[in-house]
Amino acid sequence: MERHFNVTVYVFDPTNKKFLFIKHKKLGKWLPPGGTWIKMRDRMTQL
């Protein structure tokens, strides 16, 4: 069975009381940073 892991990170600046969001180019929405985790060994074979 192949497993996939997705990661989301919420970055908060307590000084300015703001969160970091990145605009997704295809969706046109502001989202928290994150993505799909790929094992380094598997990723090296894809490069």
N, CA and C atoms as an extended XYZ file, in Angstrom:
141
Properties=species:S:1:pos:R:3:atomname:S:1:resname:S:1:resid:I:1 pbc="F F F"
N         0.843       -1.173        0.000 N   MET     1
C         0.000        0.000        0.000 CA  MET     1
C         0.898        1.249        0.000 C   MET     1
N         0.645        2.139       -0.939 N   GLU     2
C         1.397        3.379       -1.013 CA  GLU     2
C         0.699        4.437       -0.163 C   GLU     2
N         1.490        5.180        0.612 N   ARG     3
C         0.914        6.210        1.472 CA  ARG     3
C         1.360        7.585        1.006 C   ARG     3
N         0.480        8.556        1.167 N   HIS     4
C         0.775        9.937        0.831 CA  HIS     4
C         0.550       10.779        2.084 C   HIS     4
N         1.456       11.717        2.309 N   PHE     5
C         1.347       12.599        3.460 CA  PHE     5
C         1.267       14.044        2.987 C   PHE     5
N         0.307       14.765        3.503 N   ASN     6
C         0.177       16.196        3.212 CA  ASN     6
C         0.462       16.971        4.484 C   ASN     6
N         1.136       18.086        4.327 N   VAL     7
C         1.542       18.890        5.474 CA  VAL     7
C         1.020       20.318        5.304 C   VAL     7
N         0.501       20.881        6.377 N   THR     8
C         0.099       22.283        6.408 CA  THR     8
C         0.762       22.922        7.614 C   THR     8
N         1.298       24.118        7.420 N   VAL     9
C         1.982       24.830        8.495 CA  VAL     9
C         1.319       26.190        8.654 C   VAL     9
N         1.018       26.548        9.883 N   TYR    10
C         0.480       27.874       10.163 CA  TYR    10
C         1.574       28.692       10.834 C   TYR    10
N         2.040       29.725       10.126 N   VAL    11
C         3.102       30.596       10.628 CA  VAL    11
C         2.456       31.864       11.169 C   VAL    11
N         2.691       32.135       12.447 N   PHE    12
C         2.071       33.286       13.100 CA  PHE    12
C         3.142       34.238       13.612 C   PHE    12
N         2.967       35.527       13.341 N   ASP    13
C         3.857       36.566       13.844 CA  ASP    13
C         3.148       37.245       15.011 C   ASP    13
N         3.554       36.951       16.249 N   PRO    14
C         2.854       37.524       17.399 CA  PRO    14
C         3.049       39.031       17.540 C   PRO    14
N         4.143       39.548       16.998 N   THR    15
C         4.378       40.989       17.083 CA  THR    15
C         3.344       41.769       16.290 C   THR    15
N         3.106       41.335       15.057 N   ASN    16
C         2.132       42.010       14.189 CA  ASN    16
C         0.755       41.352       14.216 C   ASN    16
N         0.651       40.233       14.936 N   LYS    17
C        -0.601       39.481       15.049 CA  LYS    17
C        -1.164       39.114       13.677 C   LYS    17
N        -0.285       38.516       12.843 N   LYS    18
C        -0.674       38.128       11.490 CA  LYS    18
C        -0.210       36.710       11.178 C   LYS    18
N        -0.957       36.053       10.297 N   PHE    19
C        -0.583       34.740        9.783 CA  PHE    19
C         0.014       34.888        8.398 C   PHE    19
N         0.866       33.942        8.015 N   LEU    20
C         1.444       33.917        6.677 CA  LEU    20
C         0.583       33.038        5.774 C   LEU    20
N         0.151       33.590        4.643 N   PHE    21
C        -0.569       32.836        3.629 CA  PHE    21
C         0.093       33.094        2.284 C   PHE    21
N         0.023       32.117        1.399 N   ILE    22
C         0.616       32.217        0.071 CA  ILE    22
C        -0.493       32.066       -0.960 C   ILE    22
N        -0.490       32.936       -1.982 N   LYS    23
C        -1.531       32.858       -3.011 CA  LYS    23
C        -1.216       31.709       -3.977 C   LYS    23
N        -2.141       30.762       -4.078 N   HIS    24
C        -2.008       29.611       -4.969 CA  HIS    24
C        -2.266       30.079       -6.400 C   HIS    24
N        -1.300       29.848       -7.290 N   LYS    25
C        -1.406       30.360       -8.657 CA  LYS    25
C        -2.601       29.796       -9.427 C   LYS    25
N        -2.814       28.494       -9.336 N   LYS    26
C        -3.901       27.877      -10.108 CA  LYS    26
C        -5.276       28.116       -9.495 C   LYS    26
N        -5.359       28.046       -8.171 N   LEU    27
C        -6.658       28.205       -7.503 CA  LEU    27
C        -7.033       29.665       -7.284 C   LEU    27
N        -6.014       30.537       -7.240 N   GLY    28
C        -6.279       31.951       -6.992 CA  GLY    28
C        -6.760       32.219       -5.578 C   GLY    28
N        -6.407       31.335       -4.634 N   LYS    29
C        -6.830       31.480       -3.245 CA  LYS    29
C        -5.604       31.627       -2.351 C   LYS    29
N        -5.789       32.297       -1.214 N   TRP    30
C        -4.739       32.426       -0.219 CA  TRP    30
C        -4.796       31.218        0.708 C   TRP    30
N        -3.682       30.476        0.783 N   LEU    31
C        -3.614       29.242        1.567 CA  LEU    31
C        -2.388       29.257        2.473 C   LEU    31
N        -2.431       28.492        3.580 N   PRO    32
C        -1.235       28.379        4.415 CA  PRO    32
C        -0.174       27.559        3.676 C   PRO    32
N         1.114       27.777        3.995 N   PRO    33
C         2.169       26.991        3.346 CA  PRO    33
C         1.989       25.506        3.635 C   PRO    33
N         2.395       24.684        2.690 N   GLY    34
C         2.308       23.244        2.875 CA  GLY    34
C         2.472       22.523        1.557 C   GLY    34
N         2.250       21.233        1.581 N   GLY    35
C         2.368       20.454        0.361 CA  GLY    35
C         2.418       18.970        0.657 C   GLY    35
N         2.826       18.219       -0.340 N   THR    36
C         2.918       16.772       -0.222 CA  THR    36
C         4.328       16.378        0.167 C   THR    36
N         4.440       15.491        1.147 N   TRP    37
C         5.737       15.016        1.607 CA  TRP    37
C         6.119       13.798        0.778 C   TRP    37
N         7.336       13.847        0.226 N   ILE    38
C         7.854       12.733       -0.565 CA  ILE    38
C         9.158       12.281        0.077 C   ILE    38
N         9.323       10.975        0.251 N   LYS    39
C        10.582       10.479        0.811 CA  LYS    39
C        11.738       10.926       -0.068 C   LYS    39
N        12.848       11.287        0.547 N   MET    40
C        13.998       11.795       -0.201 CA  MET    40
C        14.456       10.775       -1.242 C   MET    40
N        14.470        9.516       -0.905 N   ARG    41
C        14.907        8.498       -1.852 CA  ARG    41
C        14.003        8.480       -3.083 C   ARG    41
N        12.682        8.573       -2.872 N   ASP    42
C        11.744        8.587       -3.983 CA  ASP    42
C        11.891        9.862       -4.800 C   ASP    42
N        12.133       10.960       -4.117 N   ARG    43
C        12.264       12.230       -4.819 CA  ARG    43
C        13.511       12.246       -5.683 C   ARG    43
N        14.593       11.679       -5.208 N   MET    44
C        15.837       11.664       -5.972 CA  MET    44
C        15.663       10.884       -7.274 C   MET    44
N        14.826        9.865       -7.276 N   THR    45
C        14.606        9.099       -8.503 CA  THR    45
C        13.748        9.857       -9.495 C   THR    45
N        12.979       10.857       -9.005 N   GLN    46
C        12.115       11.642       -9.889 CA  GLN    46
C        12.863       12.786      -10.575 C   GLN    46
N        14.019       13.188      -10.012 N   LEU    47
C        14.747       14.341      -10.569 CA  LEU    47
C        15.463       14.002      -11.838 C   LEU    47
